[in-house]
Structures are given as structure tokens and as C-alpha cells.
Amino acid sequence: MTYPAGEKHSEKHSQALPTLRKIRRACNRELYRTAKRLKLWVPPDRMAEAEELYLKKVVQHLTYIAENGSNRKLLSDWWDEHVRDDIAKLWNVDADDLSRAFRDAFGG
């Protein structure tokens, strides 16, 4: 099979990296759903701080996240390793409860 303009098979099916706006909105949505699953009211300033923290971590690991975008379990494991403890401390919740709520909200 030939691909147009010398395009390789793996390049044809790969997606472009998301824009910063899409990343920010996804982080906001995921944290909102997580807090809702915890049945926890998070003050707006703490939610904004958690969003910024989460956004920074995602941007730092953007290539890994983009490569594994279809594997929710792997991304949830990444979240547990890199983000969970900081947000649990910020929201004053148990890290394991936060992890369960995130996985339930995120689908991993």
C-alpha cells in the first residue's frame, strides 16, 4: 500500500498534539468530575490551583500522554504517580479515595 506524499503508515494514523485550550478544558472537566464523585465541595481558589498544577504536569509529559491517549488505564496510572498526591494534599482528602474517584470519572 502506498501513502500520499511519502507519508508513513504510523504517521498517517497519529494525531496532532492537542492545543493548550483543549488541555486546560480537559483538566478542568476531569477535576470537576473527580470532586463530584468524592461528593466534595472544593473552593474555587483550590480548584483553580489544582487545575494549574494538573495542567503543568500534563504539559511536562505531553508526548507520553498523546502517545497513550487511547489507554485510559495507563493514563490513570500516570495520574496516580505524578498528580494524585499533590491534589490530595491541596484538597485535604485521602490519596486512595482521590485515585478511585479519578478513575471512576476518567474511565480508567
C-alpha positions as CSV (number, residue, x, y, z in Angstrom):
1,M,0.0,0.0,0.0
2,T,1.3,3.5,-0.8
3,Y,0.7,6.6,1.2
4,P,0.4,10.1,-0.2
5,A,3.5,12.3,-0.3
6,G,5.8,9.7,1.2
7,E,3.7,9.6,4.4
8,K,4.5,6.5,6.6
9,H,1.7,4.3,8.0
10,S,2.4,5.3,11.6
11,E,2.3,9.0,10.7
12,K,-1.0,8.6,8.9
13,H,-2.8,7.4,11.9
14,S,-1.2,9.5,14.6
15,Q,-3.0,12.5,15.9
16,A,-1.6,16.0,16.3
17,L,-0.9,17.2,19.8
18,P,-3.8,19.0,21.5
19,T,-3.9,22.7,21.9
20,L,-3.3,24.3,25.3
21,R,-7.0,25.3,25.4
22,K,-8.1,21.7,24.9
23,I,-5.7,20.5,27.6
24,R,-6.9,23.2,30.0
25,R,-10.6,22.3,29.4
26,A,-9.9,18.6,29.8
27,C,-8.1,19.1,33.1
28,N,-10.9,21.3,34.4
29,R,-13.5,18.7,33.4
30,E,-11.6,15.8,34.9
31,L,-11.1,17.5,38.2
32,Y,-14.7,18.7,38.4
33,R,-15.9,15.2,37.8
34,T,-13.5,13.8,40.4
35,A,-14.6,16.2,43.1
36,K,-18.2,15.4,42.2
37,R,-17.5,11.6,42.7
38,L,-15.9,12.4,46.0
39,K,-19.1,14.3,47.0
40,L,-16.7,17.1,48.0
41,W,-17.1,20.9,47.6
42,V,-13.8,22.4,46.6
43,P,-13.4,26.2,47.0
44,P,-12.9,27.9,43.7
45,D,-9.4,29.0,44.6
46,R,-8.3,25.5,45.4
47,M,-9.9,24.1,42.3
48,A,-8.1,26.7,40.2
49,E,-4.8,25.9,42.0
50,A,-5.4,22.1,41.3
51,E,-6.2,22.9,37.7
52,E,-2.9,24.8,37.2
53,L,-0.9,22.1,38.9
54,Y,-2.5,19.4,36.8
55,L,-2.1,21.4,33.6
56,K,1.6,21.9,34.3
57,K,2.1,18.2,34.8
58,V,0.3,17.4,31.6
59,V,2.3,19.8,29.6
60,Q,5.5,18.4,31.0
61,H,4.5,14.9,29.9
62,L,2.6,15.8,26.8
63,T,4.3,13.4,24.4
64,Y,3.7,10.5,26.7
65,I,0.0,11.4,27.2
66,A,-0.5,12.0,23.5
67,E,1.1,8.6,22.6
68,N,-1.1,6.8,25.1
69,G,-4.2,8.8,24.7
70,S,-6.4,5.8,24.0
71,N,-5.2,3.8,27.0
72,R,-7.2,5.2,30.0
73,K,-5.8,2.7,32.5
74,L,-2.2,3.7,31.7
75,L,-3.1,7.4,31.9
76,S,-4.8,6.9,35.2
77,D,-1.7,5.1,36.5
78,W,0.3,8.1,35.3
79,W,-2.1,10.5,37.1
80,D,-1.6,8.4,40.3
81,E,2.1,8.7,40.0
82,H,2.5,12.3,39.1
83,V,-0.6,14.3,40.2
84,R,-2.6,12.5,42.8
85,D,-0.6,13.2,45.9
86,D,-0.3,17.0,45.2
87,I,-4.0,17.4,44.7
88,A,-4.9,15.1,47.7
89,K,-2.8,17.4,49.9
90,L,-4.3,20.5,48.4
91,W,-7.9,19.3,48.8
92,N,-7.2,17.5,52.2
93,V,-8.5,14.2,51.1
94,D,-7.2,10.6,51.2
95,A,-5.0,9.9,48.2
96,D,-6.6,6.4,47.6
97,D,-10.1,7.9,47.7
98,L,-9.0,10.6,45.2
99,S,-7.5,7.9,43.0
100,R,-10.7,5.8,43.0
101,A,-12.8,8.9,42.2
102,F,-10.5,10.0,39.4
103,R,-10.5,6.5,37.8
104,D,-14.3,6.4,38.1
105,A,-14.6,9.9,36.5
106,F,-11.9,9.4,33.9
107,G,-12.8,5.8,32.9
108,G,-9.5,4.1,33.8
